[in-house]
Amino acid sequence: MIWYRDYAAYCGLADDCEKVSAIVAQISTRKPLYKKQLEKLGGEFLESICESPTWERQPARVTFTPHGGAKQTVEVNGRFADLTPDTPAEE
């Protein structure tokens, strides 16, 4: 989990232990600001699926880099978070 101000970014493992999601959360809210499935696990460990996210300050955004997948950059604006325009759209 990587922190920036009152936001946290991490790769989370689903209850069924088969999916990894990119998650951005704010301390004061119960629901994540952003949650997107990255990959399905194929018997691999979580550490081998996703590197630690990296934060940029201006504008506030975080980049998730899954191993073997495309980078996803999420811009955080107050209580909202969404993919940045330069990130490939999902198919």
Contacts in CASP RR format, 6 or more apart in sequence:
PFRMAT RR
TARGET T0000
AUTHOR 0000-0000-0000
METHOD contacts of the structure
MODEL  1
MIWYRDYAAYCGLADDCEKVSAIVAQISTRKPLYKKQLEKLGGEFLESIC
ESPTWERQPARVTFTPHGGAKQTVEVNGRFADLTPDTPAEE
1 8 0 8 1.000
1 9 0 8 1.000
1 10 0 8 1.000
2 8 0 8 1.000
2 9 0 8 1.000
2 10 0 8 1.000
2 52 0 8 1.000
2 53 0 8 1.000
2 54 0 8 1.000
2 55 0 8 1.000
2 62 0 8 1.000
4 55 0 8 1.000
4 57 0 8 1.000
4 60 0 8 1.000
4 62 0 8 1.000
5 60 0 8 1.000
6 26 0 8 1.000
6 27 0 8 1.000
6 28 0 8 1.000
7 24 0 8 1.000
7 25 0 8 1.000
7 26 0 8 1.000
7 27 0 8 1.000
7 33 0 8 1.000
7 60 0 8 1.000
7 62 0 8 1.000
7 76 0 8 1.000
8 24 0 8 1.000
8 25 0 8 1.000
8 26 0 8 1.000
8 27 0 8 1.000
9 22 0 8 1.000
9 23 0 8 1.000
9 24 0 8 1.000
9 25 0 8 1.000
9 53 0 8 1.000
9 55 0 8 1.000
9 62 0 8 1.000
9 64 0 8 1.000
9 74 0 8 1.000
10 23 0 8 1.000
10 53 0 8 1.000
11 20 0 8 1.000
11 21 0 8 1.000
11 22 0 8 1.000
11 23 0 8 1.000
11 38 0 8 1.000
11 46 0 8 1.000
11 49 0 8 1.000
11 50 0 8 1.000
11 53 0 8 1.000
11 64 0 8 1.000
11 66 0 8 1.000
12 20 0 8 1.000
12 21 0 8 1.000
12 22 0 8 1.000
12 23 0 8 1.000
12 46 0 8 1.000
13 19 0 8 1.000
13 20 0 8 1.000
13 41 0 8 1.000
13 46 0 8 1.000
14 20 0 8 1.000
14 21 0 8 1.000
17 41 0 8 1.000
18 40 0 8 1.000
18 41 0 8 1.000
18 42 0 8 1.000
19 37 0 8 1.000
19 39 0 8 1.000
19 40 0 8 1.000
19 41 0 8 1.000
20 37 0 8 1.000
20 38 0 8 1.000
20 39 0 8 1.000
20 40 0 8 1.000
20 41 0 8 1.000
20 46 0 8 1.000
20 49 0 8 1.000
20 50 0 8 1.000
20 66 0 8 1.000
21 35 0 8 1.000
21 36 0 8 1.000
21 37 0 8 1.000
21 38 0 8 1.000
22 34 0 8 1.000
22 35 0 8 1.000
22 36 0 8 1.000
22 38 0 8 1.000
22 50 0 8 1.000
22 53 0 8 1.000
22 64 0 8 1.000
22 66 0 8 1.000
22 72 0 8 1.000
22 74 0 8 1.000
23 32 0 8 1.000
23 34 0 8 1.000
23 35 0 8 1.000
24 32 0 8 1.000
24 33 0 8 1.000
24 34 0 8 1.000
24 35 0 8 1.000
24 62 0 8 1.000
24 74 0 8 1.000
24 76 0 8 1.000
24 81 0 8 1.000
25 32 0 8 1.000
25 33 0 8 1.000
26 33 0 8 1.000
26 78 0 8 1.000
26 79 0 8 1.000
29 79 0 8 1.000
33 76 0 8 1.000
33 79 0 8 1.000
33 80 0 8 1.000
33 81 0 8 1.000
34 74 0 8 1.000
34 76 0 8 1.000
34 81 0 8 1.000
34 82 0 8 1.000
36 72 0 8 1.000
36 83 0 8 1.000
38 49 0 8 1.000
38 50 0 8 1.000
38 64 0 8 1.000
38 66 0 8 1.000
38 69 0 8 1.000
38 72 0 8 1.000
39 49 0 8 1.000
39 66 0 8 1.000
39 69 0 8 1.000
41 49 0 8 1.000
48 67 0 8 1.000
49 66 0 8 1.000
49 67 0 8 1.000
50 64 0 8 1.000
50 65 0 8 1.000
50 66 0 8 1.000
50 67 0 8 1.000
51 65 0 8 1.000
51 66 0 8 1.000
51 67 0 8 1.000
53 62 0 8 1.000
53 63 0 8 1.000
53 64 0 8 1.000
53 65 0 8 1.000
54 62 0 8 1.000
54 63 0 8 1.000
54 65 0 8 1.000
55 61 0 8 1.000
55 62 0 8 1.000
56 62 0 8 1.000
56 63 0 8 1.000
59 75 0 8 1.000
59 77 0 8 1.000
60 75 0 8 1.000
60 76 0 8 1.000
60 77 0 8 1.000
61 73 0 8 1.000
61 74 0 8 1.000
61 75 0 8 1.000
61 76 0 8 1.000
61 84 0 8 1.000
62 73 0 8 1.000
62 74 0 8 1.000
62 76 0 8 1.000
63 71 0 8 1.000
63 72 0 8 1.000
63 73 0 8 1.000
63 74 0 8 1.000
64 71 0 8 1.000
64 72 0 8 1.000
64 73 0 8 1.000
64 74 0 8 1.000
65 71 0 8 1.000
66 72 0 8 1.000
70 87 0 8 1.000
70 88 0 8 1.000
71 87 0 8 1.000
72 83 0 8 1.000
72 87 0 8 1.000
73 83 0 8 1.000
73 84 0 8 1.000
73 86 0 8 1.000
73 87 0 8 1.000
74 81 0 8 1.000
74 82 0 8 1.000
74 83 0 8 1.000
74 84 0 8 1.000
74 87 0 8 1.000
75 81 0 8 1.000
75 82 0 8 1.000
75 83 0 8 1.000
75 84 0 8 1.000
83 89 0 8 1.000
END
